Amino acid sequence: MEVLCSFIELPGWLYRLLAIRYLFLILLGWFWVKDGITLNRKMVILSMVSALAIIYFEYVAVYFHINNEPWFFNTAWTFHRWPCYYFCANGLVYLLNIIWQRFHKTEWINRCIKELAKSSYEIFLVQMCVCYARGFIHMPRVISILVVWIISIVCGIVFNRINNRIFRVKAK
């Protein structure tokens, strides 16, 4: 899909809205269902290569202005590429599971995770808007990331609560 987008010169805004960059995640989801998340040599190697791909696309290619077309569509979504997803779908999930096993018995962490899970779709919707609006405001990258996270999470939770109150179906 990335090669095709490069050749037809798909506009960046359409590429972002189509979310075709996530099709590879369907394959990774199938692997989850079939094999589960396991720590083996193959997973570790692929996760490490994937982490290096994230570093390459986000920092090296951007800093040195490397054009990776036609193999990878040149867009502002620098590390939203299929080689980067393996770390996110397996290596990072494995690390998060280790953290979860250590802290899941803490009550306030459980409450926070449940609230974030209930509001995840609304957080995503707000994040899409905030990321778009962020392009009009110039601030240091670290501050920008923190602002996007805070606004997306807080407004997403509020949006979820408003939706639940407005569209609550009363049980008979």
C-alpha angles and dihedrals in degrees: 000000000000092000090050091049089051094052096046091041094229112202113256094236091055092046089054094049096045091056090205087144087077098057090099088063089068088063091047090049089053089053089052092053093044101042107008121223108309133173108230136137094269093051093047093049094046091046091051092048089047092050089051089050089054090052091046097049096039100042116007099043092042096045095046094036093237114180109216095183136158091025095048122027110246106235141136087259089085103176099027091107129127095249089058095055097070092070092046093046098043118005096043092041090053091051091047089052090054089051090046092052089054100045108023094102092063107103099213091050090053091050092049093049092048091050092049091047093051091049099038097112093048090046088053092050093049090045091055090055095043093049090052093048091046088071090070095053122067117213136135113290096243092051090045091054092048092048092050092049095047096044093043095050098041096043091041091055091046090047090051092050092049090049091050092051095045099042100032109140111214115230115236 
